[in-house]
């Protein structure tokens, strides 16, 4: 398996196995001899939340049983985002799985009490498939590179179809995702979230590129603001694929909102631009969808116009800049330079 462990922290998995059994066993009254085995951290994914894979084994009515599960633990000191949406993440996954709208893992149990593992956590179904990991990039090594152009085309097309399917969720069913007063939904909610994010990462020093980006986005405010769900980290690296390059799971719902349909499309395009296309927007590997193909397929699947899409891409670059600052601080990586931030956001240095 390619990739590396990128979890925010690593714990003793033997101890965790015992803790999980003591917690799960009472929730399975028909089960005997419950065991948690083969615990492991995923490779190349799970940077913001501690995520552990394991198999649960038990005996029921004299028959041996087994199920693959995942425990996801709320970050405490290692927080990437200022907003705590851990419970909403669980609620949204539960809702989407119930509705059958998007391929997501079945959520099983949620624990609010931090006593057992040091933080709230939830357990969900483990889905088996392949992930296009970010570290190292899936466009440079691994199964995606080894695939045929036809398989890469199928993979990216199926990914965009799942991205589009996110917009089929009736927003009224997800009212638990509403933001604060004055920014409960729509663009105002997503804008409020990232304005606060920018202020949060600016507590220790001023970041003039973020200020310039905010001013630019306010000057060019979009007229087109279609309603819709925000997945929050819409990229092919947050999907799992089977051997036929079909999507079997959409993952990492940690920063959802009711902020509007175009945010996820813009995020997808920006993430693809970083790994799948060259500077002229041409695929780095045959079979990857082009930028226009992604947009056209998403629009066909959703029926949503993409007017003012460039503004949402500019907003995405601002979001990525905030994330870059925060991630560098958490992982002791080199601090982003202001020149590099301005270049990535396509902003001139003024003022």
Secondary structure as UniProt FT lines:
FT   HELIX           13..24
FT   HELIX           25..27
FT   TURN            29..30
FT   STRAND          32..41
FT   STRAND          50..60
FT   TURN            61..62
FT   STRAND          63..73
FT   HELIX           86..99
FT   STRAND          107..111
FT   TURN            115..117
FT   STRAND          121..125
FT   STRAND          130..131
FT   TURN            134..140
FT   HELIX           143..146
FT   HELIX           149..165
FT   HELIX           166..168
FT   HELIX           171..177
FT   TURN            181..182
FT   HELIX           186..201
FT   HELIX           208..219
FT   HELIX           236..238
FT   STRAND          239..241
FT   TURN            243..244
FT   STRAND          247..250
FT   TURN            254..255
FT   HELIX           262..275
FT   TURN            279..280
FT   TURN            286..287
FT   HELIX           291..302
FT   TURN            307..308
FT   HELIX           309..331
FT   HELIX           338..344
FT   TURN            345..346
//
